Amino acid sequence: MIAALTLDSLVRQSEDHLASDVDGEKVLLHTSTYAYYNLGDIGGDIWSRLEGSATVRQVVEALMFDYAIERPECERRVLDFMEQLHREGLIQVVA
C-alpha cells in the first residue's frame, strides 16, 4: 500500500516516463505500463515543478501565487492530483 502524501512530502518525477507538450498541454507515456496521460495545463505546471524535487507545500505555494487560488482549495487539489500521480507510479516520494 502506498502511504498518503502530506504537504511536507518531498517528491520528484519517476524515471519511467516520456513527456511532451501537445497543444500547450503536458502529456506523458509511462514506459513500463504504456499508459498515456494528459495532464492538462495546471497539471503540466505541477509536473514541471517536480523535475528536480519539491515538497507538496512548495508546489502549493507557487500555484497559489501563479493562479490566485485560496490555500485550502489549492492544498486539496494538489494533494489529490499528486496522490493520483503517485498511485500511477509517475512520481516518487524522496523523503
C-alpha positions in Angstrom: 0.0 0.0 0.0 1.3 3.5 -0.9 1.5 5.9 2.0 -0.6 9.1 1.7 1.3 12.2 0.7 1.4 15.2 3.1 2.3 18.8 2.5 5.8 18.0 3.7 6.4 15.1 1.4 9.4 15.6 -0.9 8.5 14.3 -4.3 10.0 14.1 -7.8 9.2 12.7 -11.2 9.8 9.0 -11.7 12.2 7.9 -14.4 9.7 5.6 -16.2 8.1 8.1 -18.5 8.3 10.2 -21.6 6.9 13.7 -21.5 5.9 16.1 -24.3 3.9 19.2 -24.8 1.0 18.8 -27.2 -1.1 21.9 -28.0 0.1 23.6 -24.8 -0.7 20.7 -22.5 1.7 18.2 -21.0 1.2 14.6 -22.0 3.0 11.6 -20.5 3.7 8.0 -21.5 4.5 5.6 -18.7 7.2 3.5 -20.3 6.6 0.5 -18.1 2.8 0.2 -18.4 2.4 2.1 -21.7 -0.4 4.1 -20.1 -0.9 7.6 -21.7 -1.8 10.6 -19.5 -2.9 14.1 -20.5 -2.1 16.4 -17.5 -3.7 19.5 -18.9 -2.5 23.0 -18.3 -2.2 23.2 -14.5 -1.3 19.5 -14.1 1.5 20.2 -16.6 2.6 23.1 -14.5 2.7 20.9 -11.4 4.6 18.2 -13.4 7.2 20.7 -14.5 7.8 21.8 -10.8 8.7 18.2 -10.0 11.6 18.0 -12.5 14.0 18.2 -9.6 12.4 17.6 -6.3 10.0 19.7 -4.3 7.7 19.4 -1.3 4.0 19.4 -1.9 3.9 22.6 0.1 6.3 24.3 -2.2 4.2 23.4 -5.2 1.1 24.7 -3.4 2.8 28.0 -2.6 3.8 28.5 -6.2 0.4 27.7 -7.6 -1.3 30.0 -5.1 0.9 32.8 -6.3 0.6 32.0 -10.0 -3.2 31.2 -10.1 -4.6 33.3 -7.2 -6.3 30.3 -5.6 -7.1 30.1 -1.9 -4.8 27.8 0.2 -7.4 25.2 1.4 -8.6 24.6 -2.2 -5.1 24.5 -3.6 -3.8 22.1 -1.0 -6.7 19.7 -1.5 -6.5 19.7 -5.3 -2.7 19.4 -5.4 -2.6 16.6 -2.9 -5.4 14.7 -4.8 -3.5 15.2 -8.1 -0.2 14.2 -6.7 -1.6 11.1 -4.9 -3.0 10.0 -8.3 0.4 10.5 -9.9 2.0 8.6 -7.1 -0.5 5.6 -7.4 0.2 5.5 -11.1 4.0 5.4 -10.5 4.7 8.7 -12.1 6.2 10.4 -9.1 8.3 9.1 -6.2 8.5 10.2 -2.6 12.1 11.2 -1.9 11.6 11.9 1.9 
